[in-house]
Each structure stands twice: as structure tokens, then as C-alpha cells.
Amino acid sequence: MCYQWLMTELGHTAPHWLILTDYASKYKISVSTLRRRIKAGTIKHKFQDGRYLLADEMPADMPHHAAPSFSNEIVDVQEPRSIETQDKLKELGESGGEEPILSTATRLLNELKRAYSNILQEKEEQLLQLKEEVVDLKTLVRVLESDNDRMRGILQKWGSA
């Protein structure tokens, strides 16, 4: 209890941990860059429940004037490019439903982007785990082949004796 109080008073609080995609969004760094930094050991991280967590601290190479952002802002929808889409929107606009449709479309687009981002992160994590498993399996194959060669040598010595 006293230790926690002392550390808090000195400004040494326990870090808040973020998943890769949240950290990437907040500090505007790609997930692949974060993975490289994790592998190199240049960023404070931990592996928990099959996921990498990063300490919610500003990266050392980030300029101090660049403020991190973390918001679920709505993206502006550009003017539709296809004539069919423009005609459909005009028809809906004439019936008085243009504003709700655009806001709904924007909301759905943002939901799809978030879902895609989450799926992409999961797939990247699965790929990383599979690559680690491949390395482990290659090591196991080398060890087993070495043992097999050693055992063959022993059998040949016994067979020739």
C-alpha cells in the first residue's frame, strides 16, 4: 500500500495497457511497425491471453508537438461517383430521406471499417503465431534428425560388432 502511494507521488504509476490496434490508432503508427518494435524489444509490451499489449506511453521517436489522437470520428462521405448511385440518392432525397440515409451510410461505413480493422489485427496475430510455430517445428525437426542420425550411428556400431 505504501509502495503504491510512494510511486504515485513520485509520478511512477503503473502503465495502462492498450491492444495493438488501439495503440496504432492513438499514436498513428502502423500495426506492422509496432510488431517490428515488439520483435526488436524497443517498445514496452507484454503478451497476455494470446494478445500483445503495449504500455500507453508516447513513443520515444514521436515528436512532442504531435499529439496522439484517439477518437471515433465520423468520416465524411464523398459525393457518389457512379451515375446510378447519384440517381438513387436523388430519388431518396426527393422523398425527404436524404439526411438519415447519408448518416446511416456513414455510420455503417465506419462500423465496417472498425470490423475490418479488428479482423485484420486478428489475422496478423494468427499469422505471427503461425510463423512462431513454424520456427518451433523446424527446430524440432532438426533435433529429431540429429537424434535419428545419432541412433543410426549407434545401431551401425552394434551391427558391425
C-alpha positions as CSV (number, residue, x, y, z in Angstrom):
1,M,0.0,0.0,0.0
2,C,2.7,2.5,1.0
3,Y,4.8,1.5,-2.1
4,Q,1.9,2.3,-4.4
5,W,1.3,5.6,-2.7
6,L,5.0,6.5,-2.9
7,M,5.3,5.5,-6.6
8,T,2.2,7.6,-7.4
9,E,3.5,10.6,-5.5
10,L,6.8,10.3,-7.5
11,G,4.9,10.1,-10.7
12,H,5.7,6.4,-11.3
13,T,2.3,4.9,-11.9
14,A,1.6,1.5,-13.4
15,P,1.2,1.9,-17.2
16,H,-2.2,1.5,-18.8
17,W,-2.1,-1.2,-21.5
18,L,-3.6,-1.0,-25.0
19,I,-4.1,-3.6,-27.7
20,L,-2.1,-3.1,-30.9
21,T,-4.9,-1.5,-32.9
22,D,-5.8,1.0,-30.2
23,Y,-2.2,2.0,-29.7
24,A,-1.7,2.3,-33.5
25,S,-4.8,4.5,-33.8
26,K,-3.9,6.6,-30.9
27,Y,-0.3,7.3,-31.8
28,K,-0.7,7.0,-35.6
29,I,1.8,4.1,-36.1
30,S,1.1,1.1,-38.2
31,V,0.5,-2.2,-36.6
32,S,3.3,-3.8,-38.6
33,T,5.7,-1.1,-37.3
34,L,4.6,-1.9,-33.7
35,R,5.1,-5.7,-34.4
36,R,8.7,-4.9,-35.6
37,R,9.3,-2.9,-32.5
38,I,8.0,-5.7,-30.3
39,K,10.2,-8.2,-32.0
40,A,13.2,-5.8,-31.6
41,G,12.4,-5.2,-28.0
42,T,12.3,-1.4,-28.5
43,I,8.8,-0.9,-27.1
44,K,7.3,-1.7,-23.7
45,H,4.9,-4.6,-24.2
46,K,3.6,-7.8,-22.7
47,F,1.9,-10.9,-24.0
48,Q,-1.3,-11.7,-22.3
49,D,-4.2,-14.1,-23.2
50,G,-2.7,-14.6,-26.7
51,R,-2.5,-10.8,-27.4
52,Y,0.2,-8.3,-27.3
53,L,-0.4,-5.3,-25.1
54,L,1.6,-2.1,-25.3
55,A,2.1,0.4,-22.5
56,D,0.1,3.6,-23.1
57,E,3.2,5.8,-23.4
58,M,4.2,8.1,-26.1
59,P,6.8,6.5,-28.4
60,A,10.3,7.9,-27.9
61,D,10.6,8.7,-31.6
62,M,7.3,10.7,-31.8
63,P,7.7,14.5,-31.9
64,H,6.5,16.1,-28.7
65,H,4.3,18.5,-30.6
66,A,2.4,15.7,-32.3
67,A,-0.5,15.0,-30.1
68,P,-1.9,11.5,-30.1
69,S,-5.5,11.1,-31.2
70,F,-8.0,8.6,-30.1
71,S,-11.5,9.2,-31.4
72,N,-14.3,7.5,-33.2
73,E,-14.8,10.4,-35.6
74,I,-17.2,10.0,-38.4
75,V,-15.6,10.1,-41.8
76,D,-17.0,12.4,-44.4
77,V,-18.7,10.6,-47.2
78,Q,-17.6,11.8,-50.7
79,E,-20.0,12.5,-53.5
80,P,-21.0,9.3,-55.1
81,R,-19.1,8.7,-58.3
82,S,-21.4,6.3,-60.3
83,I,-24.4,7.8,-62.0
84,E,-26.7,5.0,-60.8
85,T,-25.8,5.8,-57.2
86,Q,-26.4,9.5,-57.7
87,D,-29.8,8.8,-59.2
88,K,-30.8,6.6,-56.4
89,L,-29.7,9.2,-53.8
90,K,-31.6,11.9,-55.7
91,E,-34.7,9.7,-55.7
92,L,-34.4,9.1,-52.0
93,G,-33.7,12.8,-51.4
94,E,-36.9,13.8,-53.2
95,S,-38.8,11.6,-50.8
96,G,-37.3,13.5,-47.9
97,G,-35.0,10.8,-46.6
98,E,-31.6,12.1,-47.7
99,E,-30.1,13.1,-44.4
100,P,-30.9,10.0,-42.4
101,I,-29.7,7.8,-45.3
102,L,-26.3,9.6,-45.5
103,S,-25.8,9.5,-41.8
104,T,-26.8,5.8,-41.7
105,A,-24.5,5.1,-44.6
106,T,-21.7,6.9,-42.8
107,R,-22.3,5.1,-39.6
108,L,-22.4,1.7,-41.4
109,L,-19.2,2.6,-43.3
110,N,-17.4,3.3,-40.0
111,E,-18.7,0.1,-38.5
112,L,-17.4,-1.8,-41.5
113,K,-14.0,-0.1,-41.2
114,R,-13.8,-1.0,-37.5
115,A,-14.8,-4.6,-38.1
116,Y,-12.3,-4.9,-41.0
117,S,-9.6,-3.4,-38.8
118,N,-10.4,-5.9,-36.0
119,I,-10.4,-8.8,-38.4
120,L,-7.1,-7.7,-39.9
121,Q,-5.5,-7.4,-36.4
122,E,-6.7,-10.9,-35.5
123,K,-5.3,-12.3,-38.8
124,E,-2.0,-10.6,-38.2
125,E,-1.8,-12.1,-34.7
126,Q,-2.7,-15.5,-36.1
127,L,0.0,-15.1,-38.8
128,L,2.6,-14.1,-36.2
129,Q,1.7,-17.1,-34.0
130,L,1.8,-19.5,-37.0
131,K,5.3,-18.1,-38.0
132,E,6.5,-18.8,-34.5
133,E,5.1,-22.3,-34.6
134,V,6.8,-22.9,-37.9
135,V,10.1,-21.8,-36.4
136,D,9.5,-24.1,-33.4
137,L,8.6,-27.0,-35.7
138,K,11.8,-26.5,-37.8
139,T,13.8,-26.6,-34.6
140,L,12.1,-29.8,-33.5
141,V,12.8,-31.4,-36.9
142,R,16.5,-30.5,-36.6
143,V,16.7,-32.0,-33.1
144,L,14.8,-35.2,-34.2
145,E,17.0,-35.6,-37.3
146,S,20.1,-35.2,-35.2
147,D,18.9,-37.8,-32.7
148,N,18.0,-40.1,-35.6
149,D,21.5,-39.8,-37.1
150,R,23.0,-40.4,-33.6
151,M,20.8,-43.5,-33.1
152,R,21.7,-44.9,-36.6
153,G,25.4,-44.5,-35.7
154,I,24.9,-46.5,-32.5
155,L,23.0,-49.2,-34.4
156,Q,25.7,-49.5,-37.0
157,K,28.3,-49.9,-34.3
158,W,26.3,-52.6,-32.7
159,G,25.6,-54.3,-36.1
160,S,29.2,-54.4,-37.1
161,A,30.4,-55.6,-33.7
